[in-house]
Amino acid sequence: MYNFKKIDNENLLETFPLITQLRTDISEKDCVSLFKVMQSEGYQMIALTDHGVIKAIAGFKIQTNFYNKKHLFLYDLVTESSDRSKGYGNAMMTYLEEIALKHQCIYIALESGLARLDAHRFYEDKNNFDKFCYSFRKPLNT
């Protein structure tokens, strides 16, 4: 059986090797400073451990908007690359659903890069997500 633990400032760097598998452009320093800001805005991170070893992490926020009503927005989900297809991602998704239901959310929502076809199959085929829109962003010169 797996265990889940909340990630905070004290144990954040234990997750850094997994974070960089998903967010390849982030440094440890940026990770720590961004995490503090994100936490102040409601971001939470959990880790799935198996025999004390972190196998997957998920970062999310419970929020409400006109589009998704009350929902859990999944910002980050990554399983250790050498441990993919071993059930850790599905276990994490089940746990996230429990969190969402506990908070009376209507949806779990997320975005995934266009090129991440394996991730899309994971969400659509194994976890019953619907792909129904595109997400856009515009860089601002600041």
JOPERA-V475981 format. One record per run of one state. SS is the DSSP state (H for helix, E for strand, L for the rest). FROM is the first residue (numbers start at 1). LEN is the number of residues. If there is no record, write none. Layout:
BEGIN
<<SS:FROM:LEN> <SS:FROM:LEN>>
END
This chain:
BEGIN
<<L:1:2> <E:3:5> <L:8:4> <H:12:11> <L:23:5> <H:28:13> <L:41:3> <E:44:7> <L:51:2> <E:53:13> <L:66:3> <E:69:11> <L:80:1> <H:81:3> <L:84:4> <H:88:15> <L:103:4> <E:107:4> <L:111:6> <H:117:11> <L:128:15>>
END
